[in-house]
Amino acid sequence: MSIWWSLHLRREAASVPLARRLLLGTMESAGVDPDVSYDLSVALTEACANAVEHGGDTAWGDADEEYRVTAYLDGDQCRIEVTDSGPGFPGGHARSAPRPADQDAEHGRGLCLIQELADHVHIGNNPDPGGAVVSFDKILKWRTAPSLLPA
């Protein structure tokens, strides 16, 4: 089975639960194990929250700016990519191992959380037209009777 979708969302906080609900609904319909679906939905939430907060020329969610979420379920793997139009990561280089946040920090744990919840993670900059790209994938586990497959 192969399913994919792509959303162009405004950089506002209300867009984050929309992406999460769409992913969870897709996973449930495809018959993905709920624990795997939950892990991916938390990772997606963190990636979207980063795009909303950091993904534009202005601080915290200019509604005129957008970001994109694309999800692919192909066979036994799910790949999710969140791309924004912001300044990208410092230095213009991909980061494979995000630095952990200080214990008392209020922010800075999202990329580390994505790293823990997914099997493979790529964090870097989009060379054209710019912005950050966070992509991650996970091997899927299935419920015993997926609802999209014939009974």
Residue frames as a rotation matrix with the C-alpha (Angstrom) as fourth column:
MET 1
0.582 0.813 0.000 0.00
0.813 -0.582 0.000 0.00
0.000 0.000 -1.000 0.00
SER 2
-0.648 -0.754 0.103 1.20
0.757 -0.653 -0.014 3.51
0.077 0.069 0.995 -0.78
ILE 3
0.625 0.780 -0.032 -0.36
0.773 -0.613 0.163 6.74
0.107 -0.126 -0.986 0.51
TRP 4
-0.613 -0.768 -0.186 1.04
0.789 -0.606 -0.100 10.26
-0.036 -0.208 0.977 0.35
TRP 5
0.636 0.744 0.206 -0.23
0.743 -0.662 0.099 13.75
0.210 0.090 -0.974 1.01
SER 6
-0.605 -0.794 0.059 1.16
0.763 -0.599 -0.244 17.25
0.229 -0.102 0.968 1.14
LEU 7
0.568 0.764 -0.308 -0.15
0.822 -0.547 0.159 20.31
-0.047 -0.343 -0.938 2.96
HIS 8
-0.513 -0.582 0.631 0.76
0.467 -0.806 -0.364 23.96
0.720 0.108 0.685 2.58
LEU 9
0.345 0.622 -0.703 -0.01
0.912 -0.046 0.407 25.53
0.220 -0.781 -0.584 5.95
ARG 10
0.570 -0.106 0.815 0.06
-0.115 -0.992 -0.049 29.06
0.814 -0.066 -0.577 7.32
ARG 11
-0.496 -0.804 -0.327 2.74
0.365 0.149 -0.919 29.77
0.788 -0.575 0.220 9.91
GLU 12
-0.160 0.477 0.864 0.30
-0.830 -0.539 0.145 29.93
0.535 -0.694 0.482 12.78
ALA 13
-0.773 -0.269 0.574 -0.08
-0.604 0.587 -0.538 27.71
-0.193 -0.763 -0.616 15.82
ALA 14
0.145 0.940 0.310 -3.56
-0.671 0.324 -0.667 26.50
-0.727 -0.111 0.677 14.78
SER 15
0.408 -0.016 -0.913 -2.05
-0.853 0.350 -0.388 24.69
0.326 0.937 0.129 11.77
VAL 16
-0.613 -0.783 0.102 -0.05
-0.764 0.555 -0.329 22.25
0.201 -0.280 -0.939 13.91
PRO 17
-0.439 0.474 0.763 -2.97
-0.345 0.696 -0.630 20.14
-0.829 -0.540 -0.142 15.23
LEU 18
0.591 0.644 -0.486 -4.43
-0.686 0.083 -0.723 20.00
-0.425 0.760 0.491 11.71
ALA 19
0.026 -0.676 -0.737 -1.29
-0.842 0.383 -0.381 18.29
0.539 0.630 -0.559 10.37
ARG 20
-0.810 -0.355 0.467 -1.19
-0.576 0.631 -0.520 15.96
-0.110 -0.690 -0.716 13.38
ARG 21
-0.029 0.894 0.447 -4.86
-0.470 0.382 -0.795 14.93
-0.882 -0.233 0.410 13.02
LEU 22
0.608 0.214 -0.764 -4.42
-0.794 0.171 -0.584 14.23
0.006 0.962 0.274 9.30
LEU 23
-0.397 -0.829 -0.395 -1.39
-0.751 0.541 -0.380 12.04
0.528 0.146 -0.837 9.99
LEU 24
-0.758 0.137 0.638 -3.15
-0.455 0.589 -0.667 10.14
-0.467 -0.796 -0.384 12.80
GLY 25
0.318 0.948 -0.001 -6.25
-0.591 0.198 -0.782 9.61
-0.741 0.249 0.623 10.63
THR 26
0.361 -0.287 -0.887 -4.16
-0.857 0.274 -0.437 8.35
0.369 0.918 -0.147 7.73
MET 27
-0.699 -0.715 0.003 -2.26
-0.636 0.620 -0.459 5.96
0.326 -0.323 -0.889 10.01
GLU 28
-0.457 0.609 0.648 -5.45
-0.465 0.457 -0.758 4.66
-0.758 -0.648 0.074 11.63
SER 29
0.562 0.722 -0.404 -7.11
-0.698 0.152 -0.700 4.09
-0.444 0.675 0.589 8.24
ALA 30
0.175 -0.603 -0.778 -4.03
-0.794 0.380 -0.474 2.27
0.582 0.701 -0.413 6.95
GLY 31
0.882 0.255 -0.396 -3.91
-0.008 0.849 0.528 0.03
0.471 -0.462 0.751 10.02
VAL 32
-0.140 -0.983 0.118 -0.67
-0.105 -0.104 -0.989 1.27
0.985 -0.151 -0.089 11.55
ASP 33
-0.078 -0.005 -0.997 0.01
0.887 0.457 -0.072 0.25
0.455 -0.890 -0.032 15.15
PRO 34
0.813 0.530 0.242 -1.20
0.377 -0.795 0.475 3.03
0.444 -0.294 -0.846 17.48
ASP 35
0.603 -0.655 -0.455 2.14
0.436 -0.207 0.876 3.28
-0.668 -0.727 0.161 19.33
VAL 36
-0.418 -0.743 0.523 4.01
0.851 -0.118 0.512 3.93
-0.318 0.659 0.681 16.07
SER 37
0.137 0.573 0.808 1.33
0.752 -0.591 0.292 6.42
0.645 0.567 -0.512 14.99
TYR 38
0.922 0.214 -0.323 1.66
0.385 -0.603 0.698 8.26
-0.046 -0.768 -0.639 18.28
ASP 39
0.112 -0.965 -0.238 5.47
0.616 -0.120 0.778 8.48
-0.779 -0.234 0.581 18.03
LEU 40
-0.522 -0.307 0.796 5.26
0.849 -0.282 0.448 9.86
0.087 0.909 0.408 14.50
SER 41
0.444 0.757 0.480 2.52
0.649 -0.640 0.411 12.32
0.618 0.129 -0.776 15.43
VAL 42
0.774 -0.259 -0.577 4.61
0.404 -0.500 0.766 13.72
-0.487 -0.827 -0.282 18.31
ALA 43
-0.315 -0.939 0.139 7.64
0.683 -0.123 0.720 14.04
-0.658 0.322 0.680 16.00
LEU 44
-0.258 0.313 0.914 5.47
0.846 -0.383 0.370 15.79
0.466 0.869 -0.166 13.39
THR 45
0.797 0.586 -0.147 4.08
0.570 -0.648 0.505 18.14
0.201 -0.486 -0.850 16.03
GLU 46
0.372 -0.750 -0.547 7.61
0.443 -0.375 0.814 19.15
-0.816 -0.545 0.193 17.05
ALA 47
-0.567 -0.603 0.561 8.72
0.763 -0.130 0.633 19.69
-0.309 0.787 0.534 13.45
CYS 48
0.089 0.698 0.710 5.63
0.788 -0.486 0.379 21.79
0.610 0.525 -0.594 12.67
ALA 49
0.839 0.199 -0.507 6.02
0.511 -0.611 0.605 23.84
-0.189 -0.766 -0.614 15.86
ASN 50
-0.127 -0.956 -0.263 9.62
0.556 -0.288 0.780 24.61
-0.822 -0.047 0.568 14.83
ALA 51
-0.544 -0.030 0.838 8.45
0.817 -0.243 0.522 25.70
0.188 0.969 0.157 11.36
VAL 52
0.540 0.811 0.226 5.80
0.690 -0.580 0.433 27.95
0.482 -0.077 -0.873 12.87
GLU 53
0.792 -0.207 -0.575 8.17
0.398 -0.539 0.743 29.51
-0.463 -0.817 -0.344 15.38
HIS 54
0.002 -0.949 -0.314 11.37
0.063 -0.313 0.948 29.77
-0.998 -0.021 0.059 13.34
GLY 55
-0.223 -0.143 0.964 10.34
0.777 0.571 0.265 29.25
-0.588 0.808 -0.016 9.72
GLY 56
0.597 0.441 0.670 9.96
0.771 -0.547 -0.327 32.78
0.222 0.712 -0.667 8.41
ASP 57
-0.250 -0.701 0.667 11.41
0.488 -0.687 -0.539 36.25
0.836 0.191 0.514 8.28
THR 58
-0.095 0.296 0.951 9.39
-0.668 -0.727 0.160 37.39
0.738 -0.619 0.267 11.28
ALA 59
-0.942 -0.270 0.198 9.17
-0.318 0.535 -0.783 35.95
0.106 -0.801 -0.590 14.76
TRP 60
-0.805 0.538 0.252 6.38
0.122 0.565 -0.816 33.61
-0.581 -0.626 -0.521 15.83
GLY 61
-0.417 0.719 0.557 4.02
0.762 0.610 -0.216 32.92
-0.495 0.334 -0.802 13.05
ASP 62
-0.625 0.252 -0.739 3.42
-0.512 -0.847 0.145 35.56
-0.589 0.469 0.658 10.41
ALA 63
0.111 0.795 0.597 0.19
0.058 0.595 -0.802 34.32
-0.992 0.123 0.020 8.83
ASP 64
0.692 0.115 -0.713 1.33
-0.650 -0.332 -0.684 35.47
-0.315 0.936 -0.155 5.37
GLU 65
-0.345 -0.874 -0.343 4.13
-0.929 0.370 -0.008 32.90
0.134 0.316 -0.939 5.42
GLU 66
0.756 0.638 -0.147 3.65
-0.634 0.770 0.076 29.20
0.162 0.036 0.986 4.87
TYR 67
-0.463 -0.822 0.333 5.38
-0.792 0.552 0.262 25.92
-0.399 -0.142 -0.906 5.50
ARG 68
0.185 0.484 -0.856 4.87
-0.832 0.540 0.125 22.52
0.523 0.689 0.502 3.89
VAL 69
-0.234 -0.165 0.958 4.28
-0.682 0.730 -0.041 19.08
-0.693 -0.663 -0.283 5.37
THR 70
0.145 0.240 -0.960 4.54
-0.862 0.506 -0.003 15.97
0.485 0.828 0.280 3.20
ALA 71
-0.109 -0.119 0.987 3.94
-0.711 0.704 0.006 12.43
-0.695 -0.700 -0.162 4.42
TYR 72
-0.063 0.004 -0.998 4.59
-0.831 0.553 0.055 9.19
0.552 0.833 -0.032 2.54
LEU 73
0.120 0.076 0.990 3.42
-0.610 0.793 0.013 5.78
-0.784 -0.605 0.142 3.69
ASP 74
0.331 -0.113 -0.937 5.01
-0.877 0.329 -0.349 3.29
0.348 0.937 0.010 1.35
GLY 75
0.034 -0.257 -0.966 5.08
0.034 0.966 -0.256 -0.37
0.999 -0.024 0.041 2.23
ASP 76
0.483 0.086 -0.871 6.44
0.799 0.363 0.479 -0.72
0.357 -0.928 0.106 5.74
GLN 77
-0.558 -0.744 -0.367 7.90
0.823 -0.551 -0.133 2.77
-0.103 -0.376 0.921 6.02
CYS 78
0.737 0.675 0.035 6.60
0.676 -0.735 -0.048 6.26
-0.007 0.059 -0.998 6.73
ARG 79
-0.513 -0.855 0.079 8.60
0.857 -0.515 -0.006 9.32
0.046 0.065 0.997 5.72
ILE 80
0.685 0.693 -0.223 7.63
0.714 -0.700 0.019 12.83
-0.143 -0.173 -0.975 6.82
GLU 81
-0.483 -0.816 0.318 9.17
0.853 -0.520 -0.037 16.07
0.195 0.253 0.948 5.64
VAL 82
0.666 0.583 -0.465 8.53
0.665 -0.747 0.016 19.57
-0.337 -0.320 -0.885 7.01
THR 83
-0.373 -0.751 0.544 9.95
0.913 -0.403 0.069 22.45
0.167 0.523 0.836 4.97
ASP 84
0.513 0.524 -0.680 9.79
0.626 -0.771 -0.121 26.14
-0.588 -0.363 -0.723 5.83
SER 85
0.538 -0.261 0.802 10.88
0.647 -0.481 -0.591 29.38
0.540 0.837 -0.090 4.15
GLY 86
0.975 -0.138 -0.176 12.84
0.050 -0.635 0.771 30.84
-0.218 -0.760 -0.612 7.05
PRO 87
0.512 -0.847 -0.146 16.53
-0.859 -0.507 -0.073 31.55
-0.012 0.163 -0.987 7.45
GLY 88
0.541 -0.312 -0.781 17.41
-0.076 0.906 -0.415 27.87
0.838 0.284 0.467 7.86
PHE 89
0.853 -0.297 -0.429 19.87
0.517 0.365 0.774 26.47
-0.073 -0.882 0.465 10.35
PRO 90
0.750 -0.597 -0.285 22.93
-0.462 -0.781 0.421 28.50
-0.473 -0.184 -0.861 11.34
GLY 91
-0.224 -0.968 0.111 25.96
-0.438 0.202 0.876 28.04
-0.871 0.147 -0.469 9.15
GLY 92
0.212 0.411 -0.887 23.92
-0.971 -0.010 -0.237 26.60
-0.106 0.912 0.397 6.29
HIS 93
-0.687 -0.533 -0.494 24.97
-0.578 0.813 -0.073 23.05
0.440 0.236 -0.866 7.10
ALA 94
0.353 0.784 -0.511 22.86
-0.267 0.608 0.748 20.01
0.897 -0.127 0.423 7.84
ARG 95
-0.359 -0.384 0.851 22.87
-0.925 0.027 -0.379 18.95
0.123 -0.923 -0.365 11.46
SER 96
-0.175 0.278 -0.945 22.71
-0.218 0.925 0.313 15.24
0.960 0.260 -0.101 12.08
ALA 97
-0.186 0.074 -0.980 22.87
0.854 0.506 -0.124 15.35
0.486 -0.859 -0.158 15.88
PRO 98
0.383 0.387 0.839 20.99
-0.009 -0.906 0.422 18.21
0.924 -0.169 -0.344 17.53
ARG 99
-0.763 -0.638 0.102 22.49
-0.039 -0.112 -0.993 19.50
0.645 -0.762 0.061 20.76
PRO 100
-0.081 0.741 -0.666 20.41
0.895 0.348 0.279 18.69
0.439 -0.573 -0.692 23.84
ALA 101
0.311 0.293 0.904 18.82
-0.064 -0.943 0.327 21.68
0.948 -0.159 -0.275 25.56
ASP 102
-0.796 -0.503 0.337 19.91
-0.311 -0.139 -0.940 22.78
0.520 -0.853 -0.046 29.01
GLN 103
-0.700 0.512 -0.497 17.84
0.680 0.691 -0.246 21.23
0.217 -0.510 -0.832 31.79
ASP 104
-0.348 0.571 -0.743 16.20
0.519 -0.543 -0.660 24.54
-0.781 -0.616 -0.108 32.69
ALA 105
-0.969 -0.032 -0.243 15.58
-0.179 -0.586 0.790 25.65
-0.168 0.810 0.562 29.09
GLU 106
-0.132 0.990 0.040 11.98
-0.301 -0.002 -0.953 26.25
-0.944 -0.138 0.299 28.04
HIS 107
0.812 0.321 -0.487 12.72
-0.541 0.102 -0.835 25.53
-0.219 0.942 0.256 24.36
GLY 108
0.013 -0.917 -0.400 15.18
-0.998 0.014 -0.064 23.48
0.064 0.400 -0.914 22.35
ARG 109
-0.408 -0.158 0.899 14.06
-0.456 0.889 -0.051 19.91
-0.791 -0.430 -0.435 22.91
GLY 110
0.540 0.819 -0.196 12.03
-0.569 0.184 -0.801 19.37
-0.620 0.544 0.566 19.73
LEU 111
0.369 -0.447 -0.815 14.79
-0.824 0.249 -0.509 18.22
0.431 0.859 -0.276 17.37
CYS 112
-0.734 -0.627 0.261 16.21
-0.671 0.610 -0.422 15.87
0.105 -0.484 -0.868 20.00
LEU 113
-0.188 0.765 0.616 12.74
-0.463 0.484 -0.743 14.43
-0.866 -0.425 0.263 20.55
ILE 114
0.684 0.384 -0.620 12.31
-0.715 0.189 -0.673 13.84
-0.141 0.904 0.404 16.81
GLN 115
-0.183 -0.875 -0.449 15.70
-0.842 0.375 -0.388 12.09
0.508 0.307 -0.805 16.80
GLU 116
-0.785 -0.117 0.608 14.53
-0.524 0.649 -0.552 9.75
-0.330 -0.752 -0.571 19.58
LEU 117
0.037 0.943 0.329 11.11
-0.413 0.315 -0.855 8.94
-0.910 -0.105 0.401 18.07
ALA 118
0.790 0.237 -0.565 12.14
-0.603 0.135 -0.786 8.28
-0.110 0.962 0.249 14.45
ASP 119
0.757 -0.519 0.397 14.46
0.475 0.854 0.210 5.69
-0.448 0.030 0.894 12.91
HIS 120
-0.314 -0.828 0.464 16.31
0.948 -0.250 0.196 8.08
-0.047 0.502 0.864 10.58
VAL 121
0.678 0.481 -0.555 16.39
0.495 -0.858 -0.138 11.88
-0.542 -0.181 -0.820 10.73
HIS 122
-0.310 -0.730 0.609 17.83
0.928 -0.373 0.025 14.49
0.208 0.573 0.793 8.38
ILE 123
0.643 0.408 -0.648 17.97
0.570 -0.820 0.049 18.09
-0.511 -0.401 -0.760 9.53
GLY 124
-0.474 -0.855 0.209 19.32
0.779 -0.297 0.553 20.68
-0.411 0.425 0.806 7.13
ASN 125
-0.247 0.297 -0.923 18.75
-0.240 -0.941 -0.238 23.61
-0.939 0.162 0.303 4.86
ASN 126
0.521 0.486 0.702 16.89
0.640 0.322 -0.698 23.72
-0.565 0.813 -0.143 1.58
PRO 127
-0.508 -0.860 -0.041 19.37
0.626 -0.402 0.669 25.10
-0.592 0.314 0.742 -0.96
ASP 128
-0.968 0.252 -0.004 16.67
-0.179 -0.673 0.718 26.46
0.178 0.696 0.696 -3.26
PRO 129
0.345 0.028 0.938 14.61
0.292 -0.953 -0.079 28.50
0.892 0.301 -0.337 -2.36
GLY 130
-0.630 -0.578 0.518 16.00
-0.349 -0.386 -0.854 28.39
0.694 -0.719 0.041 1.19
GLY 131
0.368 0.739 0.565 14.63
-0.854 0.027 0.520 27.56
0.368 -0.674 0.641 4.60
ALA 132
-0.552 -0.510 0.660 14.98
-0.769 0.617 -0.167 24.56
-0.322 -0.600 -0.733 6.86
VAL 133
0.180 0.548 -0.817 14.06
-0.646 0.692 0.322 20.95
0.742 0.470 0.478 6.09
VAL 134
-0.494 -0.224 0.840 13.38
-0.785 0.531 -0.320 18.38
-0.374 -0.818 -0.437 8.77
SER 135
0.247 0.560 -0.790 12.69
-0.772 0.607 0.189 14.90
0.586 0.564 0.583 7.44
PHE 136
-0.561 -0.364 0.743 12.36
-0.762 0.578 -0.292 11.67
-0.324 -0.730 -0.602 9.33
ASP 137
0.017 0.575 -0.818 11.21
-0.681 0.605 0.411 8.14
0.732 0.550 0.403 8.75
LYS 138
-0.380 -0.018 0.925 10.14
-0.810 0.489 -0.324 5.14
-0.447 -0.872 -0.200 10.75
ILE 139
-0.877 0.125 -0.464 9.52
-0.128 0.870 0.477 1.49
0.463 0.477 -0.747 10.00
LEU 140
-0.174 0.928 0.329 5.82
-0.922 -0.271 0.277 0.79
0.346 -0.256 0.903 10.48
LYS 141
-0.985 0.125 0.116 4.19
0.066 0.907 -0.415 -1.93
-0.157 -0.402 -0.902 12.54
TRP 142
-0.581 0.805 -0.117 0.65
-0.411 -0.166 0.897 -2.97
0.702 0.569 0.427 11.73
ARG 143
-0.204 0.674 0.710 -2.50
-0.860 0.223 -0.460 -3.79
-0.468 -0.704 0.534 13.64
THR 144
-0.624 -0.041 0.781 -3.84
0.076 0.991 0.113 -7.26
-0.778 0.129 -0.615 12.95
ALA 145
-0.054 0.683 0.728 -6.68
0.952 0.256 -0.169 -6.06
-0.302 0.684 -0.664 10.68
PRO 146
-0.881 -0.286 -0.376 -5.93
0.180 -0.939 0.293 -2.76
-0.437 0.190 0.879 8.81
SER 147
-0.004 0.989 -0.145 -9.14
0.213 -0.141 -0.967 -1.00
-0.977 -0.035 -0.210 7.86
LEU 148
0.152 0.059 -0.987 -8.00
-0.829 -0.535 -0.160 -0.11
-0.538 0.843 -0.033 4.29
LEU 149
-0.821 -0.467 -0.328 -7.10
-0.570 0.704 0.424 -3.68
0.033 0.535 -0.844 3.40
PRO 150
0.024 0.873 -0.487 -9.77
-0.623 0.394 0.675 -6.24
0.782 0.287 0.554 2.44
ALA 151
0.064 0.095 0.993 -10.99
-0.962 0.270 0.036 -8.33
-0.265 -0.958 0.108 5.38
